[in-house]
Every structure is written in structure tokens, then in C-alpha cells.
């Protein structure tokens, strides 16, 4: 049976009649979204609904993992495990024909409705083993994105992954490519305190899945063993960062990450996590020791002819008008850099880069500062090509001075930087983003690598230098050996100017992102905690033997540990707490944890700006306990009382007061009281 949805065909020939797995109500919610909203609205919906599944299935960053693959309209693609269509749209835009396979009818409907305008997509719904014998054998690409780890469930048997690989490989034409994206069982994020992606447990992959289960991820050597045992020797490893799900940067053995590049590590959105160490610092160490490939969070393996691409960075968390991708590739034995708009909306931004090159080259002609060569290529989507520069970035050279405690050498380099960028300072063109990381130094030859954010205005050199120092010190705590105040004195920047420059930087970031929230902001919106064992232990030691109250403040990013405080002084007497807070208008809601264990709380007084906050007002006050009059019973070890503010009534400074009697209680006793209350309510 064939169902047509828009231009997409759904083939139910092999569908068993029911879905054997389902994520519950969220799948119906996803279906309603893709039926009623265009893709341009997905980002807004993600921010509004603050839901991990909606972010996971609808984020446009999901497409990055296949967007870079060299495909064209002459090619046929097979996508196994297409799910809700996170990458189907990208494949359809690039290839001539796309065949999808997924066991779930509901997910296939979501895929179809979000891509109704794709006339080159057929979705086959059913079990892979039932469909596979009837598939073509001449696909240019077969894509297993987040699928290979389920080989045991797909195939079974003694050697499920080798068998799965061989079955899939039969459908790749001679000269075609098999593409696998999968988590690394030894990914650094797992050592640092993230839970295993599939099982939700700590260290499962590192311990080689001691509790079993139907999912297996592999090390780099483990994947290579499977590939070579199936008699394939032509394959290339790529390293998606932070991982393949929300990849922003793709590295390869030809272009591995450099020290200082890997800083976006707090990117788990689905679960709370520990933070056992600073991943950025450890990544820097691994890069120095040439061990990054072993600890990369994810792998992408291309089996077949190696693509020419060595590196790709996506900036599609920006507003569409400035969203681009930056590629490094090898052509005729020479490395090149290419910047391409990700949509027609970004075409003028790309042309603006070339225009900036012309203007900056004219300004710095005859100076000790060169501008990286650039050429513009028009087409369906315009792009610019730049020279691939060799050498060390100025940021790296400054880091080396810090490591050697060479304060004089450090500030001499900064001084030379200021002198070089000051050339023709009166001109009405300036590269606002002429930060240290964007300047390549080789044999005392300084070249500006990237000038994407050039402004057609006169900007004082000291303002650009301040921003460079500000960004440099903010990027890495290890860089704070020397004091930025020395730089402010050297540049003769007054406190008022400093305040003005920081405000401009904030405005600039808003200009880049538009109204979009960054991925780090989305993580905070989802409310998943980051728990640092060291600070946790310190807090326990500091408050050992004391009762504690914890306050969480939501200033528009949800509740998180970073925006929480402990109030041990809240206990004014035995079994009695008094909380008095002054809150600014930025606070949208507040969460009060009256204890760290099950308890009974009798509210004596609860006010906002002197007006009572009744517990019965569900729009304003909620808790995870049961209520009996003005008493709350918490059987949980994490009791919470939450207040949502009416923004129309909020003042510049608001006062909240809570006075209550509290008694620690056995959780089983509290649970029995809660059950009795529920029975009473039902009666």
C-alpha cells in the first residue's frame, strides 16, 4: 500500500501493522507541529516548549552531519533508520533520489509531513530485515546515522555488527560510499560525567556494558576491526564535535583540532550530569599528546573514496542572514578555505566578506599587516575562497608567553598588535573581530585570516584591542595568569569606556544571533543540572551539621545550579525558617528547596511585595509535595516550592518573604500521609 503525503510516498508493503516502539505523547506533539508549522518556525517552537525530544528531532543542527557530504542530483541515497526525518531533508536537497527505512509508522508520518515538498523521497515503513531483500544494489550513499549501534537488535546472531555491515555494504554501488555516525564508547564526555546516551547510566560504555542491553558503541579501534574484518581497507575517520547529533565542527586526521578550539562541551540536553573535570583543559592536553582521535565524543566513518574535505565548521546557530559554513579542503594537492551561505538569506553576507577584503586590503596597503587573499564565486549560493594559511595564531603565541611566565614578552606582543592594527586608523572601515585567534603569524609576517565582521565605520584601535583582550581572557581561565587591567592601563581605557565597550560586545552578539537562543542557552532552558562533585562536597563540608535552604533564580534561562544559592542562615530557630529576599525584575520565577530531605512544612507567612501568596493559587505557586491547608508534605528527598511571577505587577526591586515551621520526617511516613490526602481528595 502506498500513501501520498504532499510529494512524499510512504510504502507500507512491509509494515507489520503496529509500531513496536514509541516515545509516547511527544510523537503526537511532533506530528502536530510539522503539520501546522513551517520549518522556519521550528527554532521558535523549540525555545518556547523547552522539550528535549522536540529539540532533538527538529533542530536544524541535526542536518550538519550529512550536509557536508559530496552529493549531487545524479545520486541515489539509502537512509536506514530515518526516524522523524532529522537528516532526510538535507539528503533530499542534495541527492536525486532518497529511500528511507524506518520501523515506526508514526515517525515516518512525522518525516513525511515535515518534507511534503520533497518529490524525490520514498519512505519504506517496516522491519529492516523484511525490506532489505527488495532494496536496490546501486546506491551512491548508504547512511547509518545513529543506527549502527543497534545492529544487535536489527540482525541478532553471534556476529551481529559484522553481519549488519556486510548486508548493508551489498547495497552500495562500486565507487559508492557507506557512511556511519556513532558515539565513541570512550568519548571524553563519558569520563567527565555524562551518562551513556542510550542507557542513561554512568560509565556503561567505558566498562564495556556490564549489564548487557541491545545497544553497543565502539572505540575507534573497535570500528576499524569490524570494517577490516569485512575486507574493506578504504575508509576515512572524521570527528564530529561536540558530537554527531548537534555537530558544529567536523575534524579529520588531516585537520585535527588545535589547542584552545574545543570549548563547547556542556552539550548534553537530555539528562543531568556530573562535571568531574574541565573538559576543555583535558581536550587541550589530549591534543598536545596527539590522543584526540581516541577520545573524540563521536565518529563519522566514510567507507569508500575519501572526500576532499578536511574540516567544516557550521555557524547555523546564528540568524539566517549570517549563517554560513566554513570548509577546508584539498584540491589538486593544495589546501583551500571556502565560506558558503547556508541559505539564500545569507548570500549578501558572503558578498560582504569579499567587499570587506577589498576595503581592508586598501586600508592596510603598505603596513605590517596583510589581509588574507580572497575571491568571490557567484552561483546558486555564492561563496568566497581564501588562502589556507600556515603558522601560529597570535593567541597561541600569547599562550606560550603565559606558560613561560614571560609577562614582558606577552605585553610586548600585545603592543605590537596594537601598532599594526592602528595603521590608517582614521579610515571608515575596521575589522571588529580582529581578535588574536584571527591573526596568523609566520616569520614575523602577520596576516588577518578572517574578516567576516568588518564594519564600514571608523573604530578606534584601542576599542578593537580591548575586545581582543576581553575575548582572549574570557575564553579560558588558564589565561588569567596576567591581569587584563594591565592591558586597560596600557591602552588608556577609562572605566566608562570599558563599560561602553562591553555593552557594544553584548549588542554585537545579539546582532549575530538575532532573536535566536544559542545552544548553551537552550541547554539551560531545558533545566538539566550540572553537578560538580568538588563544589558539592565543599558545600556539604561547609554546612555539615547545619540545616540548609537552597534558592534557585530563573532569569529567563530556567533553573540551574549556577544560578542558585544556599541560605544556611535561613534557620532562625530550631525547626523554623525565615527567608527574606530582594529580587530584581530579571527574575521570572524562584524555586525554594526548604530542606535536603523529606519533611513537613507549615507555612506561617508567605508574601511578595507585602501581599500574601496563597498556596491555592496554582498559577503563581506550585510544589512537588502534597498540601493540607497551609501545610506541605514532601516524601521526596528534594522538596521544592516554586513561585511564578506576574511580570505586569513586578517592580524594579521585589521583596519575597517566607516564614515557616519545618520538621524532618521519615519518607515512608510522608508518603503514607500523601496517600491519605489523595484518598480524601478523591472522596
C-alpha positions as CSV (number, residue, x, y, z in Angstrom):
1,X,0.0,0.0,0.0
2,X,1.3,3.5,-1.0
3,X,0.2,6.6,0.8
4,X,1.0,10.0,-0.7
5,X,1.6,12.9,1.7
6,X,2.4,16.0,-0.3
7,X,5.0,14.9,-2.8
8,X,6.4,12.1,-0.5
9,X,5.5,8.5,-0.8
10,X,5.1,6.1,2.2
11,X,5.3,2.5,1.3
12,X,3.5,0.2,3.8
13,X,4.2,-3.1,1.9
14,X,6.3,-4.5,4.7
15,X,4.6,-2.7,7.6
16,X,3.7,-5.3,10.3
17,X,0.5,-3.4,11.3
18,X,1.7,-1.8,14.6
19,X,4.6,0.2,15.9
20,X,6.9,-1.8,18.2
21,X,8.4,1.3,19.8
22,X,7.1,4.7,20.6
23,X,8.2,7.7,22.6
24,X,4.7,8.4,23.8
25,X,2.7,11.6,23.6
26,X,5.7,13.6,22.3
27,X,5.4,11.9,18.9
28,X,1.9,13.1,18.6
29,X,3.1,16.6,19.6
30,X,5.8,16.4,16.9
31,X,3.3,15.3,14.3
32,X,1.0,18.3,15.1
33,X,4.0,20.7,14.9
34,X,5.2,19.5,11.5
35,X,1.6,19.5,10.2
36,X,0.8,23.1,11.3
37,X,4.1,25.0,11.2
38,X,6.8,25.5,8.5
39,X,10.4,24.6,9.3
40,X,11.2,28.3,9.7
41,X,9.2,28.2,12.9
42,X,10.8,25.2,14.5
43,X,13.5,27.1,16.3
44,X,10.9,29.4,17.9
45,X,8.9,26.3,19.0
46,X,12.0,24.6,20.4
47,X,12.6,27.7,22.6
48,X,9.0,28.0,23.7
49,X,8.3,24.4,24.6
50,X,11.7,23.7,26.3
51,X,11.5,20.0,25.5
52,X,14.4,17.7,24.8
53,X,12.6,15.4,22.3
54,X,11.5,18.5,20.3
55,X,15.0,19.9,20.3
56,X,16.5,16.6,19.3
57,X,14.1,15.9,16.4
58,X,13.6,19.4,15.0
59,X,16.8,21.2,15.4
60,X,18.4,22.2,12.1
61,X,21.8,21.4,13.5
62,X,20.9,17.7,13.2
63,X,21.4,18.1,9.4
64,X,25.0,19.2,9.7
65,X,26.3,15.7,10.0
66,X,25.4,14.9,6.4
67,X,25.3,18.4,4.8
68,X,29.0,18.4,4.0
69,X,29.0,15.1,2.1
70,X,29.8,15.5,-1.6
71,X,26.4,14.5,-3.2
72,X,24.7,15.8,-6.3
73,X,21.4,15.3,-8.1
74,X,22.7,12.3,-10.1
75,X,23.0,10.2,-6.9
76,X,20.8,7.7,-5.1
77,X,20.8,7.6,-1.3
78,X,19.6,5.0,1.2
79,X,18.9,6.2,4.7
80,X,18.4,3.4,7.2
81,X,16.6,4.4,10.5
82,X,15.2,7.7,9.2
83,X,13.0,8.2,12.3
84,X,11.4,11.6,12.3
85,X,13.4,12.9,9.4
86,X,16.1,14.9,11.2
87,X,18.5,14.4,8.2
88,X,16.1,13.4,5.4
89,X,15.6,17.0,4.3
90,X,19.3,17.6,3.8
91,X,19.7,14.4,1.8
92,X,16.7,15.2,-0.4
93,X,18.1,18.7,-1.2
94,X,21.5,17.3,-2.2
95,X,20.7,13.9,-3.9
96,X,18.5,13.0,-6.8
97,X,16.7,10.1,-5.1
98,X,16.3,9.2,-1.4
99,X,14.9,6.0,0.0
100,X,14.2,5.9,3.8
101,X,13.6,2.9,6.0
102,X,12.0,3.1,9.4
103,X,10.1,0.6,11.6
104,X,7.7,3.2,13.0
105,X,4.7,4.4,11.1
106,X,4.2,7.4,13.4
107,X,7.8,8.6,13.0
108,X,7.5,8.1,9.2
109,X,4.4,10.2,9.2
110,X,6.3,13.0,11.0
111,X,9.1,12.7,8.5
112,X,6.7,12.9,5.6
113,X,4.7,15.9,6.9
114,X,7.8,17.9,7.5
115,X,9.1,17.3,4.0
116,X,5.9,17.4,1.9
117,X,7.7,19.4,-0.9
118,X,10.3,16.7,-1.5
119,X,9.3,14.8,-4.6
120,X,12.4,12.6,-4.6
121,X,11.8,10.8,-1.2
122,X,10.2,7.4,-0.6
123,X,9.8,6.1,3.0
124,X,9.5,2.4,3.4
125,X,7.9,1.5,6.7
126,X,8.7,-1.8,8.3
127,X,11.4,-4.0,9.7
128,X,14.7,-3.7,8.0
129,X,15.2,-7.4,7.7
130,X,11.9,-7.7,5.8
131,X,12.6,-4.7,3.5
132,X,16.3,-5.4,2.8
133,X,16.0,-8.2,0.2
134,X,14.0,-5.9,-2.0
135,X,16.3,-2.9,-1.9
136,X,18.4,-1.8,-4.9
137,X,22.1,-2.6,-5.1
138,X,23.3,0.6,-6.7
139,X,23.1,3.3,-4.0
140,X,25.8,6.0,-4.2
141,X,25.4,6.5,-0.4
142,X,24.0,4.4,2.3
143,X,23.7,6.4,5.6
144,X,23.6,4.9,9.0
145,X,23.4,7.9,11.3
146,X,22.9,6.8,14.9
147,X,21.9,3.4,13.6
148,X,24.9,1.0,13.6
149,X,24.9,0.7,17.4
150,X,21.5,-1.1,17.1
151,X,23.0,-3.9,14.9
152,X,22.4,-6.5,17.5
153,X,18.7,-5.6,17.6
154,X,18.4,-5.3,13.8
155,X,20.2,-8.6,13.0
156,X,21.0,-10.7,16.0
157,X,23.2,-13.8,15.9
158,X,26.8,-14.3,17.0
159,X,28.4,-11.5,14.9
160,X,25.5,-9.0,14.5
161,X,27.6,-6.0,13.7
162,X,29.8,-7.7,11.1
163,X,26.7,-9.3,9.6
164,X,24.8,-6.0,9.5
165,X,27.8,-4.3,7.9
166,X,28.0,-6.9,5.2
167,X,24.3,-6.8,4.4
168,X,24.3,-3.0,4.2
169,X,27.5,-2.9,2.1
170,X,25.9,-5.1,-0.6
171,X,23.6,-2.2,-1.5
172,X,26.5,0.3,-2.1
173,X,27.4,0.5,-5.8
174,X,31.0,0.2,-6.9
175,X,32.6,3.6,-6.2
176,X,29.8,4.5,-3.7
177,X,30.2,5.2,0.0
178,X,28.8,3.7,3.2
179,X,28.5,6.4,6.0
180,X,28.3,5.6,9.7
181,X,27.9,8.1,12.5
182,X,28.1,6.8,16.0
183,X,29.1,7.7,19.6
184,X,32.6,6.7,20.8
185,X,32.3,4.4,23.8
186,X,35.5,6.1,25.1
187,X,34.3,9.7,24.4
188,X,35.7,12.2,26.8
189,X,32.2,13.4,27.9
190,X,31.6,9.9,29.4
191,X,34.8,10.1,31.5
192,X,33.8,13.7,32.5
193,X,30.5,12.7,34.0
194,X,27.9,12.4,31.2
195,X,25.6,9.4,31.2
196,X,25.8,6.9,28.3
197,X,23.5,8.2,25.6
198,X,21.3,5.1,25.1
199,X,21.2,3.5,28.5
200,X,21.3,6.7,30.7
201,X,23.8,5.1,33.1
202,X,27.2,6.3,34.1
203,X,30.4,4.7,32.5
204,X,28.5,1.9,30.8
205,X,30.5,2.0,27.6
206,X,33.8,2.6,29.3
207,X,33.0,-0.6,31.4
208,X,32.0,-2.5,28.2
209,X,28.3,-2.7,29.0
210,X,28.5,-4.9,32.1
211,X,24.7,-5.0,32.4
212,X,24.1,-6.1,28.8
213,X,21.5,-4.5,26.6
214,X,20.8,-4.3,22.9
215,X,23.0,-1.3,22.1
216,X,26.7,-1.2,21.6
217,X,29.0,1.7,20.7
218,X,32.7,1.2,19.8
219,X,36.1,2.7,20.1
220,X,38.0,3.8,17.0
221,X,40.0,0.6,17.0
222,X,36.7,-1.4,17.5
223,X,35.1,0.1,14.5
224,X,38.2,-0.4,12.4
225,X,38.3,-4.1,13.4
226,X,34.7,-4.5,12.1
227,X,35.5,-2.7,8.8
228,X,38.7,-4.6,8.1
229,X,37.2,-8.0,9.1
230,X,34.7,-7.3,6.3
231,X,37.6,-6.9,3.8
232,X,37.3,-3.1,3.5
233,X,40.5,-1.2,3.6
234,X,39.5,2.2,2.1
235,X,37.9,4.2,4.8
236,X,38.3,7.7,6.5
237,X,37.5,8.7,10.0
238,X,36.0,12.1,10.8
239,X,35.4,13.5,14.3
240,X,32.1,15.5,14.8
241,X,32.3,18.0,17.6
242,X,30.7,18.3,20.2
243,X,29.1,15.1,18.8
244,X,27.3,13.9,15.7
245,X,23.8,14.8,17.0
246,X,24.4,18.6,17.2
247,X,27.6,18.9,15.3
248,X,29.1,22.4,14.8
249,X,32.6,21.3,13.7
250,X,33.9,18.3,11.7
251,X,37.5,17.4,12.1
252,X,39.6,14.8,10.2
253,X,43.1,13.3,10.5
254,X,44.2,15.9,8.0
255,X,42.9,18.7,10.2
256,X,42.6,17.8,13.8
257,X,41.6,20.3,16.5
258,X,44.2,22.7,17.8
259,X,44.8,23.7,21.4
260,X,42.1,26.1,22.6
261,X,39.5,25.2,20.0
262,X,37.3,22.8,21.9
263,X,35.3,24.8,24.4
264,X,31.6,23.9,23.8
265,X,31.5,20.8,25.9
266,X,28.4,21.2,28.2
267,X,26.1,19.9,25.4
268,X,24.1,17.1,26.9
269,X,20.5,18.2,26.9
270,X,18.5,15.1,27.9
271,X,19.8,14.3,31.4
272,X,21.5,15.8,34.5
273,X,25.3,15.2,34.5
274,X,28.3,15.4,36.7
275,X,31.2,17.6,35.9
276,X,34.2,15.7,37.1
277,X,36.8,17.8,35.4
278,X,37.2,20.7,32.9
279,X,36.8,19.0,29.6
280,X,38.3,21.9,27.7
281,X,41.6,21.6,29.6
282,X,41.7,17.9,29.2
283,X,41.0,18.2,25.5
284,X,43.9,20.6,25.2
285,X,46.1,18.1,26.9
286,X,44.9,15.3,24.7
287,X,45.5,17.4,21.6
288,X,49.1,18.2,22.8
289,X,49.7,14.5,23.4
290,X,48.1,13.6,19.9
291,X,45.4,11.5,21.6
292,X,42.3,13.4,20.5
293,X,41.0,10.7,18.0
294,X,40.8,8.1,20.7
295,X,38.7,10.4,23.0
296,X,36.5,12.1,20.4
297,X,32.9,12.1,21.6
298,X,31.7,10.7,18.2
299,X,32.9,9.2,15.0
300,X,31.8,9.5,11.4
301,X,33.3,6.9,9.2
302,X,33.2,7.1,5.4
303,X,33.8,3.8,3.8
304,X,34.9,4.2,0.2
305,X,36.8,7.0,-1.6
306,X,37.9,9.7,0.8
307,X,36.0,13.0,0.4
308,X,38.3,16.0,-0.3
309,X,37.0,17.9,2.8
310,X,39.4,18.1,5.7
311,X,37.4,20.3,8.1
312,X,34.0,22.0,8.2
313,X,32.5,24.4,10.7
314,X,28.8,25.4,10.8
315,X,27.5,28.7,12.1
316,X,23.8,27.9,11.7
317,X,23.0,28.8,15.3
318,X,23.1,32.4,14.1
319,X,20.3,34.3,12.5
320,X,19.7,33.1,8.8
321,X,21.2,36.2,7.3
322,X,24.6,35.5,8.8
323,X,24.5,31.6,8.9
324,X,27.4,30.1,6.9
325,X,29.7,27.1,6.8
326,X,33.5,27.2,6.6
327,X,35.3,24.4,4.9
328,X,38.9,23.4,4.5
329,X,39.5,21.0,1.6
330,X,42.3,19.8,-0.6
331,X,42.1,20.4,-4.3
332,X,44.9,19.4,-6.7
333,X,47.2,18.9,-3.8
334,X,46.6,22.4,-2.4
335,X,44.5,23.3,0.7
336,X,41.9,26.0,0.4
337,X,39.3,27.7,2.6
338,X,35.7,28.2,1.5
339,X,32.9,30.1,3.2
340,X,29.4,29.5,1.9
341,X,26.0,30.8,2.8
342,X,23.7,28.2,4.3
343,X,20.6,29.7,2.6
344,X,19.7,32.4,0.1
345,X,19.2,34.7,3.1
346,X,22.9,34.7,3.7
347,X,24.1,35.4,0.2
348,X,24.6,39.1,0.9
349,X,26.7,38.3,4.0
350,X,29.1,36.3,1.8
351,X,29.4,39.0,-0.8
352,X,30.0,41.4,2.2
353,X,33.1,39.3,3.1
354,X,34.6,39.9,-0.3
355,X,33.8,43.6,-0.1
356,X,35.5,43.7,3.3
357,X,38.6,42.1,1.8
358,X,38.8,44.8,-0.9
359,X,38.4,47.7,1.6
360,X,40.7,46.3,4.3
361,X,43.4,45.5,1.7
362,X,43.3,49.1,0.6
363,X,43.4,50.4,4.2
364,X,46.4,48.3,5.2
365,X,48.4,48.5,2.0
366,X,52.0,49.4,2.9
367,X,51.6,48.3,6.5
368,X,53.0,45.4,8.5
369,X,49.6,43.7,8.5
370,X,48.4,41.6,5.5
371,X,44.8,40.7,4.6
372,X,44.2,37.0,3.6
373,X,43.7,36.7,-0.2
374,X,40.0,36.3,-1.1
375,X,38.0,35.6,-4.3
376,X,34.2,35.6,-4.8
377,X,32.4,32.9,-6.8
378,X,28.8,33.5,-7.7
379,X,26.3,30.7,-8.2
380,X,23.1,29.3,-6.7
381,X,24.7,30.0,-3.3
382,X,27.7,32.4,-3.6
383,X,30.9,31.5,-1.8
384,X,34.3,33.0,-1.1
385,X,37.6,31.2,-1.3
386,X,40.5,32.2,0.9
387,X,44.1,31.1,1.2
388,X,44.9,28.4,3.7
389,X,47.5,30.0,5.9
390,X,50.3,28.2,7.8
391,X,51.9,29.4,11.0
392,X,50.8,30.1,14.6
393,X,47.9,32.2,15.7
394,X,48.7,35.3,17.8
395,X,46.5,33.7,20.5
396,X,48.8,30.7,20.5
397,X,51.9,32.8,20.8
398,X,50.4,34.8,23.7
399,X,49.6,31.4,25.4
400,X,53.2,30.4,25.1
401,X,54.3,33.6,26.8
402,X,51.9,32.9,29.6
403,X,53.2,29.4,30.0
404,X,56.7,30.7,30.4
405,X,55.5,33.5,32.8
406,X,57.0,35.9,30.3
407,X,54.9,39.0,31.3
408,X,57.1,41.4,29.4
409,X,57.1,39.3,26.2
410,X,53.3,39.0,26.5
411,X,52.6,42.7,26.7
412,X,55.2,43.4,24.0
413,X,53.3,41.2,21.6
414,X,50.0,43.0,22.5
415,X,51.8,46.3,22.0
416,X,53.0,45.2,18.5
417,X,49.4,44.0,17.7
418,X,48.0,47.5,18.6
419,X,50.7,49.2,16.5
420,X,49.9,47.0,13.4
421,X,46.1,47.3,13.6
422,X,46.3,51.1,14.1
423,X,47.5,51.7,10.6
424,X,45.2,54.2,8.8
425,X,43.1,54.2,11.9
426,X,41.1,57.2,10.6
427,X,39.7,55.2,7.7
428,X,35.9,54.4,7.8
429,X,36.5,50.6,7.6
430,X,37.5,48.3,10.5
431,X,37.5,44.6,11.3
432,X,35.6,44.5,14.6
433,X,36.5,40.8,15.0
434,X,40.3,41.2,14.6
435,X,40.9,39.1,17.7
436,X,44.2,37.3,18.4
437,X,42.8,34.0,17.1
438,X,42.1,35.5,13.7
439,X,45.7,36.6,13.1
440,X,48.3,34.1,11.7
441,X,52.0,34.8,12.4
442,X,54.8,33.2,10.4
443,X,58.3,34.5,10.3
444,X,57.2,37.9,11.6
445,X,54.6,38.1,8.8
446,X,51.2,38.9,10.3
447,X,48.1,38.1,8.3
448,X,44.4,38.6,9.2
449,X,42.8,35.2,8.4
450,X,39.2,36.1,8.8
451,X,37.4,39.4,8.4
452,X,33.7,38.4,8.3
453,X,32.6,41.1,10.8
454,X,34.1,44.2,9.2
455,X,32.2,47.4,9.7
456,X,32.0,50.4,7.4
457,X,32.9,52.9,10.1
458,X,35.8,54.3,12.0
459,X,36.6,52.3,15.1
460,X,39.4,53.3,17.5
461,X,42.2,50.7,17.5
462,X,42.1,50.6,21.3
463,X,38.4,49.5,21.2
464,X,39.3,46.6,18.9
465,X,42.3,45.8,21.1
466,X,40.1,45.9,24.2
467,X,37.6,43.4,22.6
468,X,40.6,41.1,21.6
469,X,41.9,41.1,25.2
470,X,38.4,40.7,26.6
471,X,37.6,37.7,24.3
472,X,41.1,36.2,25.0
473,X,40.8,36.2,28.7
474,X,37.2,35.2,28.8
475,X,37.7,32.1,26.6
476,X,40.0,30.3,29.1
477,X,40.5,30.6,32.8
478,X,44.1,29.4,32.4
479,X,44.9,32.6,30.6
480,X,44.3,34.7,33.6
481,X,47.9,34.5,34.8
482,X,48.3,38.1,33.7
483,X,45.8,40.7,34.7
484,X,43.6,42.3,32.0
485,X,43.8,45.5,34.0
486,X,47.4,45.9,32.8
487,X,46.1,45.9,29.3
488,X,43.5,48.5,30.1
489,X,46.2,50.8,31.6
490,X,48.4,50.2,28.6
491,X,45.5,51.1,26.2
492,X,44.5,54.0,28.4
493,X,40.9,52.8,28.6
494,X,38.8,54.5,31.2
495,X,36.2,52.7,33.3
496,X,33.5,54.5,31.4
497,X,35.0,53.4,28.1
498,X,35.3,49.8,29.3
499,X,31.6,49.8,30.3
500,X,30.7,51.2,26.9
501,X,32.8,48.6,25.0
502,X,31.3,45.6,27.0
503,X,27.8,46.9,26.1
504,X,28.8,47.1,22.4
505,X,30.1,43.5,22.6
506,X,26.8,42.3,24.1
507,X,24.9,44.2,21.3
508,X,27.2,42.6,18.7
509,X,26.5,39.1,19.9
510,X,22.7,39.9,19.7
511,X,23.3,41.1,16.1
512,X,25.0,37.8,15.2
513,X,22.3,35.6,16.8
514,X,19.3,37.7,16.0
515,X,16.4,36.6,18.2
516,X,17.7,33.0,18.4
517,X,18.9,31.5,21.6
518,X,22.3,29.8,21.5
519,X,22.6,26.1,22.1
520,X,24.1,26.8,25.6
521,X,21.1,28.9,26.4
522,X,18.8,26.1,25.2
523,X,20.5,23.7,27.5
524,X,19.7,26.0,30.4
525,X,16.1,26.3,29.3
526,X,15.8,22.5,29.4
527,X,16.8,22.7,33.1
528,X,19.2,19.8,33.2
529,X,21.6,20.2,36.1
530,X,25.4,20.2,36.0
531,X,26.7,18.8,39.3
532,X,30.3,19.5,40.3
533,X,31.4,16.8,42.9
534,X,34.1,19.1,44.3
535,X,31.7,22.0,45.0
536,X,29.1,19.6,46.2
537,X,31.5,18.1,48.7
538,X,32.7,21.6,49.7
539,X,29.1,22.7,50.3
540,X,28.4,19.6,52.4
541,X,31.5,20.1,54.5
542,X,30.8,23.8,54.9
543,X,27.2,23.1,56.1
544,X,27.9,19.8,57.8
545,X,25.6,19.6,60.8
546,X,23.5,22.6,59.6
547,X,20.2,22.7,58.0
548,X,20.2,24.3,54.6
549,X,17.8,26.1,52.3
550,X,18.6,26.3,48.6
551,X,17.2,29.1,46.4
552,X,17.1,28.9,42.6
553,X,16.6,32.0,40.5
554,X,15.3,31.8,36.9
555,X,16.3,34.9,34.9
556,X,15.0,33.6,31.6
557,X,17.2,30.5,31.2
558,X,15.4,28.1,33.6
559,X,16.6,26.8,36.9
560,X,20.3,25.8,37.1
561,X,22.9,25.2,39.8
562,X,24.9,28.2,38.6
563,X,22.0,30.5,39.5
564,X,21.4,29.0,42.9
565,X,22.5,30.0,46.5
566,X,22.4,28.3,49.9
567,X,20.9,30.1,52.9
568,X,22.1,28.2,56.0
569,X,21.2,31.4,58.0
570,X,17.5,30.8,57.0
571,X,17.1,28.6,60.1
572,X,16.4,31.3,62.7
573,X,15.4,28.7,65.4
574,X,15.1,25.0,65.9
575,X,12.6,23.9,63.2
576,X,11.8,27.4,62.0
577,X,13.0,29.1,58.8
578,X,12.7,32.7,57.7
579,X,13.6,33.7,54.2
580,X,13.7,37.4,53.1
581,X,14.9,38.1,49.6
582,X,15.3,41.2,47.4
583,X,14.8,40.3,43.8
584,X,15.4,42.4,40.7
585,X,12.9,42.4,37.8
586,X,15.1,40.0,35.7
587,X,13.9,37.1,38.0
588,X,11.0,35.3,36.2
589,X,10.4,32.6,38.8
590,X,12.0,31.3,42.0
591,X,12.4,27.9,43.5
592,X,12.8,27.3,47.2
593,X,14.2,24.0,48.5
594,X,13.4,24.1,52.2
595,X,15.4,21.1,53.0
596,X,17.6,18.4,51.5
597,X,15.4,15.5,52.7
598,X,11.7,14.6,53.2
599,X,9.9,16.9,55.5
600,X,6.7,18.6,56.6
601,X,6.4,22.4,56.2
602,X,3.8,24.6,57.9
603,X,3.6,28.0,56.2
604,X,3.2,30.8,58.7
605,X,3.7,33.7,56.3
606,X,4.3,33.9,52.5
607,X,4.3,37.3,50.8
608,X,5.5,39.0,47.6
609,X,5.9,42.8,47.9
610,X,3.9,42.6,51.2
611,X,0.9,40.8,49.5
612,X,0.1,37.2,50.5
613,X,0.9,34.3,48.2
614,X,-1.8,31.7,48.7
615,X,-0.8,28.1,48.2
616,X,-4.1,27.5,46.4
617,X,-3.1,29.9,43.6
618,X,-1.8,27.3,41.2
619,X,-0.9,29.9,38.6
620,X,1.6,31.5,41.0
621,X,2.6,28.8,43.5
622,X,3.4,25.1,42.9
623,X,5.3,22.4,44.7
624,X,6.2,18.7,44.4
625,X,4.6,18.0,47.7
626,X,1.0,17.4,48.9
627,X,-1.0,20.1,50.5
628,X,-3.2,20.1,53.6
629,X,-4.4,23.6,54.3
630,X,-1.2,25.7,54.8
631,X,0.9,22.6,55.3
632,X,3.0,20.9,52.7
633,X,4.1,17.2,53.0
634,X,7.2,16.2,51.0
635,X,8.0,12.5,50.7
636,X,10.8,13.3,48.2
637,X,14.4,13.9,49.2
638,X,14.3,17.1,47.0
639,X,11.4,19.2,48.3
640,X,10.6,22.2,46.1
641,X,8.3,25.2,46.3
642,X,8.1,27.3,43.1
643,X,6.8,30.8,42.6
644,X,6.0,32.1,39.1
645,X,5.8,35.9,39.0
646,X,3.2,38.1,37.2
647,X,5.6,40.3,35.2
648,X,3.0,43.1,34.9
649,X,3.0,43.5,38.7
650,X,6.7,43.2,39.2
651,X,8.7,46.2,40.4
652,X,12.3,47.1,39.7
653,X,13.2,45.5,43.1
654,X,10.8,43.0,44.7
655,X,10.7,41.6,48.2
656,X,9.8,38.0,48.9
657,X,9.3,36.7,52.5
658,X,8.6,33.1,53.7
659,X,8.2,32.2,57.3
660,X,7.6,28.5,58.1
661,X,8.0,25.7,60.6
662,X,9.7,22.7,59.3
663,X,10.0,19.2,60.7
664,X,12.2,16.5,59.1
665,X,10.2,13.3,58.7
666,X,10.6,9.7,57.6
667,X,9.9,9.5,53.8
668,X,7.7,6.4,54.2
669,X,5.6,8.3,56.8
670,X,5.3,11.3,54.5
671,X,4.3,9.0,51.6
672,X,1.5,7.5,53.7
673,X,0.2,10.9,54.6
674,X,0.3,11.9,51.0
675,X,-1.7,8.8,50.0
676,X,-4.3,9.5,52.7
677,X,-4.6,13.1,51.4
678,X,-5.1,11.8,47.9
679,X,-7.8,9.4,49.0
680,X,-9.6,12.2,50.9
681,X,-9.5,14.4,47.8
682,X,-10.9,11.6,45.6
683,X,-13.7,11.0,48.2
